[in-house]
Amino acid sequence: MTEEQDAQNIMMEMQQVQGQLQQVTVQKEETESELQGIEKSLDELDEEEDGEVYKSVGNILVQKDREDLIEEMEDKKETLEVRMDSLSKKEERLQEKMQETQQKFAEMQG
């Protein structure tokens, strides 16, 4: 391969990594937003210990047992926290790969 082809390959790799980083960032933002919604709902359920509770199912609200709903939401929160950890690790690996690729490209140019 020529140096020009090597440089093109590195540029393509950088573009792919950049795209993956953007996807992970969007997924993290969506997960964080969902996690915040769950936490806010759990806070509300803790503050209001009396009264009926409902869960949205599609376009309708269904009455649920408070304890069952809290357990369900805590399970969902735990799942989202694990997803956030996984996405953060993936983001870190991609950033490292981007730095390595940029360094390779810089060395070729230098």
VOKE-492326 format. One record per atom (N, C-alpha, C): chain; atom name; residue number from 1; x, y, z. Coordinates in steps of 0.2 Angstrom, whole numbers, plus 5000, padded with zeros to 4 digits. Layout:
// VOKE-492326
<mol A; atom CA; seq NUM; x X; y Y; z Z>
...
//
This chain:
// VOKE-492326
<mol A; atom N; seq 1; x 5004; y 4994; z 5000>
<mol A; atom CA; seq 1; x 5000; y 5000; z 5000>
<mol A; atom C; seq 1; x 5004; y 5006; z 5000>
<mol A; atom N; seq 2; x 5002; y 5011; z 4997>
<mol A; atom CA; seq 2; x 5006; y 5018; z 4997>
<mol A; atom C; seq 2; x 5004; y 5022; z 5003>
<mol A; atom N; seq 3; x 5008; y 5026; z 5004>
<mol A; atom CA; seq 3; x 5006; y 5031; z 5010>
<mol A; atom C; seq 3; x 5000; y 5034; z 5009>
<mol A; atom N; seq 4; x 4998; y 5036; z 5003>
<mol A; atom CA; seq 4; x 4992; y 5039; z 5002>
<mol A; atom C; seq 4; x 4986; y 5035; z 5004>
<mol A; atom N; seq 5; x 4986; y 5028; z 5002>
<mol A; atom CA; seq 5; x 4981; y 5023; z 5003>
<mol A; atom C; seq 5; x 4981; y 5022; z 5011>
<mol A; atom N; seq 6; x 4987; y 5022; z 5014>
<mol A; atom CA; seq 6; x 4987; y 5021; z 5021>
<mol A; atom C; seq 6; x 4983; y 5027; z 5025>
<mol A; atom N; seq 7; x 4985; y 5033; z 5022>
<mol A; atom CA; seq 7; x 4982; y 5039; z 5025>
<mol A; atom C; seq 7; x 4974; y 5039; z 5024>
<mol A; atom N; seq 8; x 4972; y 5037; z 5018>
<mol A; atom CA; seq 8; x 4965; y 5036; z 5017>
<mol A; atom C; seq 8; x 4961; y 5031; z 5022>
<mol A; atom N; seq 9; x 4965; y 5026; z 5023>
<mol A; atom CA; seq 9; x 4962; y 5020; z 5027>
<mol A; atom C; seq 9; x 4961; y 5023; z 5034>
<mol A; atom N; seq 10; x 4966; y 5027; z 5036>
<mol A; atom CA; seq 10; x 4966; y 5029; z 5043>
<mol A; atom C; seq 10; x 4961; y 5035; z 5044>
<mol A; atom N; seq 11; x 4960; y 5039; z 5039>
<mol A; atom CA; seq 11; x 4955; y 5044; z 5039>
<mol A; atom C; seq 11; x 4948; y 5040; z 5039>
<mol A; atom N; seq 12; x 4947; y 5035; z 5035>
<mol A; atom CA; seq 12; x 4941; y 5031; z 5035>
<mol A; atom C; seq 12; x 4939; y 5028; z 5042>
<mol A; atom N; seq 13; x 4945; y 5026; z 5045>
<mol A; atom CA; seq 13; x 4944; y 5023; z 5052>
<mol A; atom C; seq 13; x 4942; y 5028; z 5057>
<mol A; atom N; seq 14; x 4945; y 5034; z 5056>
<mol A; atom CA; seq 14; x 4943; y 5040; z 5061>
<mol A; atom C; seq 14; x 4936; y 5042; z 5060>
<mol A; atom N; seq 15; x 4934; y 5042; z 5054>
<mol A; atom CA; seq 15; x 4927; y 5043; z 5053>
<mol A; atom C; seq 15; x 4922; y 5038; z 5056>
<mol A; atom N; seq 16; x 4924; y 5032; z 5055>
<mol A; atom CA; seq 16; x 4920; y 5027; z 5058>
<mol A; atom C; seq 16; x 4919; y 5027; z 5066>
<mol A; atom N; seq 17; x 4925; y 5028; z 5069>
<mol A; atom CA; seq 17; x 4926; y 5029; z 5076>
<mol A; atom C; seq 17; x 4922; y 5035; z 5078>
<mol A; atom N; seq 18; x 4922; y 5040; z 5074>
<mol A; atom CA; seq 18; x 4918; y 5047; z 5076>
<mol A; atom C; seq 18; x 4911; y 5045; z 5076>
<mol A; atom N; seq 19; x 4909; y 5041; z 5071>
<mol A; atom CA; seq 19; x 4901; y 5040; z 5070>
<mol A; atom C; seq 19; x 4899; y 5035; z 5076>
<mol A; atom N; seq 20; x 4903; y 5031; z 5078>
<mol A; atom CA; seq 20; x 4902; y 5026; z 5084>
<mol A; atom C; seq 20; x 4902; y 5030; z 5090>
<mol A; atom N; seq 21; x 4906; y 5035; z 5091>
<mol A; atom CA; seq 21; x 4906; y 5039; z 5097>
<mol A; atom C; seq 21; x 4900; y 5043; z 5097>
<mol A; atom N; seq 22; x 4898; y 5046; z 5092>
<mol A; atom CA; seq 22; x 4891; y 5050; z 5091>
<mol A; atom C; seq 22; x 4885; y 5046; z 5093>
<mol A; atom N; seq 23; x 4885; y 5039; z 5091>
<mol A; atom CA; seq 23; x 4880; y 5035; z 5093>
<mol A; atom C; seq 23; x 4880; y 5033; z 5100>
<mol A; atom N; seq 24; x 4885; y 5032; z 5103>
<mol A; atom CA; seq 24; x 4886; y 5030; z 5110>
<mol A; atom C; seq 24; x 4884; y 5036; z 5114>
<mol A; atom N; seq 25; x 4886; y 5042; z 5112>
<mol A; atom CA; seq 25; x 4884; y 5048; z 5116>
<mol A; atom C; seq 25; x 4876; y 5049; z 5116>
<mol A; atom N; seq 26; x 4873; y 5048; z 5110>
<mol A; atom CA; seq 26; x 4866; y 5049; z 5110>
<mol A; atom C; seq 26; x 4863; y 5043; z 5114>
<mol A; atom N; seq 27; x 4865; y 5037; z 5114>
<mol A; atom CA; seq 27; x 4862; y 5032; z 5118>
<mol A; atom C; seq 27; x 4863; y 5034; z 5126>
<mol A; atom N; seq 28; x 4869; y 5037; z 5127>
<mol A; atom CA; seq 28; x 4870; y 5039; z 5134>
<mol A; atom C; seq 28; x 4865; y 5044; z 5136>
<mol A; atom N; seq 29; x 4864; y 5049; z 5132>
<mol A; atom CA; seq 29; x 4859; y 5054; z 5134>
<mol A; atom C; seq 29; x 4852; y 5052; z 5135>
<mol A; atom N; seq 30; x 4850; y 5047; z 5130>
<mol A; atom CA; seq 30; x 4843; y 5044; z 5131>
<mol A; atom C; seq 30; x 4843; y 5040; z 5137>
<mol A; atom N; seq 31; x 4848; y 5036; z 5139>
<mol A; atom CA; seq 31; x 4848; y 5032; z 5145>
<mol A; atom C; seq 31; x 4848; y 5036; z 5151>
<mol A; atom N; seq 32; x 4852; y 5042; z 5151>
<mol A; atom CA; seq 32; x 4852; y 5046; z 5157>
<mol A; atom C; seq 32; x 4845; y 5050; z 5158>
<mol A; atom N; seq 33; x 4842; y 5052; z 5152>
<mol A; atom CA; seq 33; x 4835; y 5055; z 5153>
<mol A; atom C; seq 33; x 4830; y 5050; z 5156>
<mol A; atom N; seq 34; x 4830; y 5044; z 5153>
<mol A; atom CA; seq 34; x 4826; y 5039; z 5156>
<mol A; atom C; seq 34; x 4827; y 5037; z 5163>
<mol A; atom N; seq 35; x 4833; y 5037; z 5165>
<mol A; atom CA; seq 35; x 4835; y 5036; z 5172>
<mol A; atom C; seq 35; x 4833; y 5041; z 5177>
<mol A; atom N; seq 36; x 4834; y 5048; z 5174>
<mol A; atom CA; seq 36; x 4831; y 5053; z 5178>
<mol A; atom C; seq 36; x 4824; y 5053; z 5179>
<mol A; atom N; seq 37; x 4820; y 5051; z 5174>
<mol A; atom CA; seq 37; x 4813; y 5050; z 5174>
<mol A; atom C; seq 37; x 4811; y 5045; z 5180>
<mol A; atom N; seq 38; x 4814; y 5039; z 5179>
<mol A; atom CA; seq 38; x 4813; y 5034; z 5184>
<mol A; atom C; seq 38; x 4814; y 5036; z 5191>
<mol A; atom N; seq 39; x 4820; y 5040; z 5192>
<mol A; atom CA; seq 39; x 4822; y 5042; z 5199>
<mol A; atom C; seq 39; x 4817; y 5047; z 5202>
<mol A; atom N; seq 40; x 4814; y 5052; z 5197>
<mol A; atom CA; seq 40; x 4809; y 5057; z 5199>
<mol A; atom C; seq 40; x 4803; y 5053; z 5201>
<mol A; atom N; seq 41; x 4801; y 5048; z 5197>
<mol A; atom CA; seq 41; x 4795; y 5044; z 5199>
<mol A; atom C; seq 41; x 4795; y 5041; z 5205>
<mol A; atom N; seq 42; x 4801; y 5038; z 5207>
<mol A; atom CA; seq 42; x 4802; y 5034; z 5213>
<mol A; atom C; seq 42; x 4802; y 5039; z 5219>
<mol A; atom N; seq 43; x 4805; y 5045; z 5218>
<mol A; atom CA; seq 43; x 4805; y 5051; z 5223>
<mol A; atom C; seq 43; x 4797; y 5052; z 5225>
<mol A; atom N; seq 44; x 4793; y 5053; z 5219>
<mol A; atom CA; seq 44; x 4786; y 5055; z 5220>
<mol A; atom C; seq 44; x 4783; y 5049; z 5224>
<mol A; atom N; seq 45; x 4784; y 5043; z 5222>
<mol A; atom CA; seq 45; x 4781; y 5038; z 5226>
<mol A; atom C; seq 45; x 4783; y 5037; z 5233>
<mol A; atom N; seq 46; x 4789; y 5039; z 5235>
<mol A; atom CA; seq 46; x 4791; y 5039; z 5242>
<mol A; atom C; seq 46; x 4788; y 5045; z 5245>
<mol A; atom N; seq 47; x 4787; y 5051; z 5242>
<mol A; atom CA; seq 47; x 4784; y 5057; z 5246>
<mol A; atom C; seq 47; x 4776; y 5056; z 5247>
<mol A; atom N; seq 48; x 4773; y 5053; z 5242>
<mol A; atom CA; seq 48; x 4766; y 5052; z 5242>
<mol A; atom C; seq 48; x 4764; y 5044; z 5244>
<mol A; atom N; seq 49; x 4764; y 5043; z 5250>
<mol A; atom CA; seq 49; x 4763; y 5036; z 5252>
<mol A; atom C; seq 49; x 4756; y 5033; z 5252>
<mol A; atom N; seq 50; x 4751; y 5038; z 5251>
<mol A; atom CA; seq 50; x 4744; y 5036; z 5251>
<mol A; atom C; seq 50; x 4741; y 5037; z 5244>
<mol A; atom N; seq 51; x 4736; y 5034; z 5243>
<mol A; atom CA; seq 51; x 4732; y 5035; z 5236>
<mol A; atom C; seq 51; x 4734; y 5030; z 5231>
<mol A; atom N; seq 52; x 4730; y 5030; z 5226>
<mol A; atom CA; seq 52; x 4731; y 5025; z 5221>
<mol A; atom C; seq 52; x 4737; y 5027; z 5216>
<mol A; atom N; seq 53; x 4740; y 5022; z 5213>
<mol A; atom CA; seq 53; x 4745; y 5023; z 5208>
<mol A; atom C; seq 53; x 4743; y 5020; z 5202>
<mol A; atom N; seq 54; x 4746; y 5023; z 5196>
<mol A; atom CA; seq 54; x 4744; y 5021; z 5190>
<mol A; atom C; seq 54; x 4750; y 5020; z 5185>
<mol A; atom N; seq 55; x 4750; y 5016; z 5181>
<mol A; atom CA; seq 55; x 4756; y 5015; z 5176>
<mol A; atom C; seq 55; x 4753; y 5016; z 5169>
<mol A; atom N; seq 56; x 4757; y 5019; z 5165>
<mol A; atom CA; seq 56; x 4755; y 5020; z 5158>
<mol A; atom C; seq 56; x 4757; y 5014; z 5154>
<mol A; atom N; seq 57; x 4752; y 5012; z 5151>
<mol A; atom CA; seq 57; x 4753; y 5006; z 5146>
<mol A; atom C; seq 57; x 4750; y 5008; z 5139>
<mol A; atom N; seq 58; x 4754; y 5010; z 5135>
<mol A; atom CA; seq 58; x 4752; y 5012; z 5128>
<mol A; atom C; seq 58; x 4748; y 5019; z 5130>
<mol A; atom N; seq 59; x 4742; y 5019; z 5127>
<mol A; atom CA; seq 59; x 4738; y 5025; z 5128>
<mol A; atom C; seq 59; x 4734; y 5026; z 5134>
<mol A; atom N; seq 60; x 4734; y 5021; z 5138>
<mol A; atom CA; seq 60; x 4730; y 5020; z 5144>
<mol A; atom C; seq 60; x 4734; y 5020; z 5151>
<mol A; atom N; seq 61; x 4730; y 5022; z 5156>
<mol A; atom CA; seq 61; x 4733; y 5021; z 5163>
<mol A; atom C; seq 61; x 4730; y 5015; z 5166>
<mol A; atom N; seq 62; x 4734; y 5011; z 5169>
<mol A; atom CA; seq 62; x 4732; y 5005; z 5173>
<mol A; atom C; seq 62; x 4734; y 5005; z 5180>
<mol A; atom N; seq 63; x 4729; y 5004; z 5184>
<mol A; atom CA; seq 63; x 4730; y 5004; z 5191>
<mol A; atom C; seq 63; x 4735; y 4999; z 5193>
<mol A; atom N; seq 64; x 4740; y 5000; z 5198>
<mol A; atom CA; seq 64; x 4745; y 4995; z 5200>
<mol A; atom C; seq 64; x 4745; y 4996; z 5207>
<mol A; atom N; seq 65; x 4748; y 4990; z 5210>
<mol A; atom CA; seq 65; x 4749; y 4990; z 5217>
<mol A; atom C; seq 65; x 4756; y 4994; z 5218>
<mol A; atom N; seq 66; x 4756; y 4998; z 5223>
<mol A; atom CA; seq 66; x 4761; y 5003; z 5224>
<mol A; atom C; seq 66; x 4768; y 4999; z 5225>
<mol A; atom N; seq 67; x 4768; y 4994; z 5229>
<mol A; atom CA; seq 67; x 4774; y 4990; z 5230>
<mol A; atom C; seq 67; x 4777; y 4987; z 5224>
<mol A; atom N; seq 68; x 4772; y 4984; z 5220>
<mol A; atom CA; seq 68; x 4774; y 4981; z 5214>
<mol A; atom C; seq 68; x 4777; y 4986; z 5209>
<mol A; atom N; seq 69; x 4774; y 4992; z 5208>
<mol A; atom CA; seq 69; x 4776; y 4997; z 5204>
<mol A; atom C; seq 69; x 4783; y 5000; z 5206>
<mol A; atom N; seq 70; x 4784; y 5000; z 5213>
<mol A; atom CA; seq 70; x 4791; y 5003; z 5215>
<mol A; atom C; seq 70; x 4796; y 4997; z 5213>
<mol A; atom N; seq 71; x 4795; y 4991; z 5215>
<mol A; atom CA; seq 71; x 4799; y 4986; z 5213>
<mol A; atom C; seq 71; x 4801; y 4986; z 5206>
<mol A; atom N; seq 72; x 4796; y 4986; z 5202>
<mol A; atom CA; seq 72; x 4797; y 4986; z 5194>
<mol A; atom C; seq 72; x 4801; y 4992; z 5192>
<mol A; atom N; seq 73; x 4800; y 4998; z 5195>
<mol A; atom CA; seq 73; x 4804; y 5004; z 5193>
<mol A; atom C; seq 73; x 4811; y 5003; z 5196>
<mol A; atom N; seq 74; x 4812; y 5000; z 5202>
<mol A; atom CA; seq 74; x 4819; y 5000; z 5204>
<mol A; atom C; seq 74; x 4823; y 4995; z 5200>
<mol A; atom N; seq 75; x 4820; y 4989; z 5198>
<mol A; atom CA; seq 75; x 4823; y 4985; z 5193>
<mol A; atom C; seq 75; x 4825; y 4988; z 5187>
<mol A; atom N; seq 76; x 4820; y 4992; z 5184>
<mol A; atom CA; seq 76; x 4822; y 4996; z 5178>
<mol A; atom C; seq 76; x 4828; y 5001; z 5179>
<mol A; atom N; seq 77; x 4828; y 5004; z 5185>
<mol A; atom CA; seq 77; x 4833; y 5009; z 5187>
<mol A; atom C; seq 77; x 4840; y 5005; z 5187>
<mol A; atom N; seq 78; x 4840; y 4999; z 5190>
<mol A; atom CA; seq 78; x 4846; y 4995; z 5190>
<mol A; atom C; seq 78; x 4848; y 4993; z 5183>
<mol A; atom N; seq 79; x 4844; y 4991; z 5179>
<mol A; atom CA; seq 79; x 4845; y 4990; z 5172>
<mol A; atom C; seq 79; x 4848; y 4996; z 5168>
<mol A; atom N; seq 80; x 4845; y 5002; z 5169>
<mol A; atom CA; seq 80; x 4848; y 5008; z 5166>
<mol A; atom C; seq 80; x 4855; y 5010; z 5169>
<mol A; atom N; seq 81; x 4856; y 5009; z 5175>
<mol A; atom CA; seq 81; x 4863; y 5010; z 5178>
<mol A; atom C; seq 81; x 4868; y 5006; z 5175>
<mol A; atom N; seq 82; x 4866; y 4999; z 5174>
<mol A; atom CA; seq 82; x 4871; y 4995; z 5171>
<mol A; atom C; seq 82; x 4872; y 4997; z 5164>
<mol A; atom N; seq 83; x 4867; y 4999; z 5160>
<mol A; atom CA; seq 83; x 4868; y 5001; z 5153>
<mol A; atom C; seq 83; x 4872; y 5007; z 5153>
<mol A; atom N; seq 84; x 4871; y 5012; z 5158>
<mol A; atom CA; seq 84; x 4875; y 5018; z 5158>
<mol A; atom C; seq 84; x 4883; y 5016; z 5159>
<mol A; atom N; seq 85; x 4884; y 5012; z 5163>
<mol A; atom CA; seq 85; x 4891; y 5010; z 5165>
<mol A; atom C; seq 85; x 4894; y 5007; z 5158>
<mol A; atom N; seq 86; x 4890; y 5002; z 5155>
<mol A; atom CA; seq 86; x 4893; y 4999; z 5149>
<mol A; atom C; seq 86; x 4894; y 5004; z 5143>
<mol A; atom N; seq 87; x 4889; y 5009; z 5143>
<mol A; atom CA; seq 87; x 4890; y 5014; z 5137>
<mol A; atom C; seq 87; x 4896; y 5019; z 5139>
<mol A; atom N; seq 88; x 4897; y 5020; z 5145>
<mol A; atom CA; seq 88; x 4903; y 5024; z 5147>
<mol A; atom C; seq 88; x 4910; y 5021; z 5146>
<mol A; atom N; seq 89; x 4910; y 5014; z 5147>
<mol A; atom CA; seq 89; x 4916; y 5010; z 5145>
<mol A; atom C; seq 89; x 4917; y 5010; z 5138>
<mol A; atom N; seq 90; x 4912; y 5009; z 5134>
<mol A; atom CA; seq 90; x 4912; y 5009; z 5127>
<mol A; atom C; seq 90; x 4914; y 5016; z 5124>
<mol A; atom N; seq 91; x 4912; y 5021; z 5127>
<mol A; atom CA; seq 91; x 4914; y 5028; z 5125>
<mol A; atom C; seq 91; x 4921; y 5029; z 5126>
<mol A; atom N; seq 92; x 4923; y 5027; z 5132>
<mol A; atom CA; seq 92; x 4930; y 5028; z 5134>
<mol A; atom C; seq 92; x 4935; y 5024; z 5129>
<mol A; atom N; seq 93; x 4933; y 5018; z 5127>
<mol A; atom CA; seq 93; x 4937; y 5014; z 5123>
<mol A; atom C; seq 93; x 4937; y 5017; z 5116>
<mol A; atom N; seq 94; x 4932; y 5020; z 5114>
<mol A; atom CA; seq 94; x 4931; y 5023; z 5107>
<mol A; atom C; seq 94; x 4936; y 5029; z 5107>
<mol A; atom N; seq 95; x 4936; y 5033; z 5113>
<mol A; atom CA; seq 95; x 4940; y 5039; z 5113>
<mol A; atom C; seq 95; x 4947; y 5037; z 5113>
<mol A; atom N; seq 96; x 4949; y 5032; z 5116>
<mol A; atom CA; seq 96; x 4956; y 5030; z 5116>
<mol A; atom C; seq 96; x 4958; y 5028; z 5109>
<mol A; atom N; seq 97; x 4953; y 5024; z 5105>
<mol A; atom CA; seq 97; x 4955; y 5022; z 5099>
<mol A; atom C; seq 97; x 4955; y 5028; z 5094>
<mol A; atom N; seq 98; x 4951; y 5033; z 5095>
<mol A; atom CA; seq 98; x 4951; y 5039; z 5091>
<mol A; atom C; seq 98; x 4958; y 5042; z 5092>
<mol A; atom N; seq 99; x 4960; y 5043; z 5098>
<mol A; atom CA; seq 99; x 4967; y 5046; z 5100>
<mol A; atom C; seq 99; x 4973; y 5042; z 5096>
<mol A; atom N; seq 100; x 4972; y 5036; z 5097>
<mol A; atom CA; seq 100; x 4977; y 5031; z 5093>
<mol A; atom C; seq 100; x 4977; y 5033; z 5086>
<mol A; atom N; seq 101; x 4971; y 5033; z 5083>
<mol A; atom CA; seq 101; x 4971; y 5034; z 5076>
<mol A; atom C; seq 101; x 4973; y 5041; z 5074>
<mol A; atom N; seq 102; x 4972; y 5046; z 5078>
<mol A; atom CA; seq 102; x 4974; y 5052; z 5076>
<mol A; atom C; seq 102; x 4981; y 5053; z 5077>
<mol A; atom N; seq 103; x 4984; y 5049; z 5081>
<mol A; atom CA; seq 103; x 4992; y 5049; z 5082>
<mol A; atom C; seq 103; x 4995; y 5046; z 5076>
<mol A; atom N; seq 104; x 4992; y 5040; z 5074>
<mol A; atom CA; seq 104; x 4995; y 5037; z 5068>
<mol A; atom C; seq 104; x 4995; y 5041; z 5062>
<mol A; atom N; seq 105; x 4989; y 5045; z 5061>
<mol A; atom CA; seq 105; x 4988; y 5049; z 5056>
<mol A; atom C; seq 105; x 4993; y 5055; z 5056>
<mol A; atom N; seq 106; x 4994; y 5058; z 5062>
<mol A; atom CA; seq 106; x 4999; y 5063; z 5063>
<mol A; atom C; seq 106; x 5006; y 5061; z 5061>
<mol A; atom N; seq 107; x 5008; y 5055; z 5063>
<mol A; atom CA; seq 107; x 5014; y 5052; z 5062>
<mol A; atom C; seq 107; x 5016; y 5051; z 5055>
<mol A; atom N; seq 108; x 5010; y 5049; z 5051>
<mol A; atom CA; seq 108; x 5011; y 5049; z 5044>
<mol A; atom C; seq 108; x 5012; y 5055; z 5040>
<mol A; atom N; seq 109; x 5009; y 5060; z 5043>
<mol A; atom CA; seq 109; x 5009; y 5067; z 5040>
<mol A; atom C; seq 109; x 5016; y 5070; z 5042>
<mol A; atom N; seq 110; x 5019; y 5068; z 5048>
<mol A; atom CA; seq 110; x 5025; y 5072; z 5050>
<mol A; atom C; seq 110; x 5031; y 5069; z 5047>
//
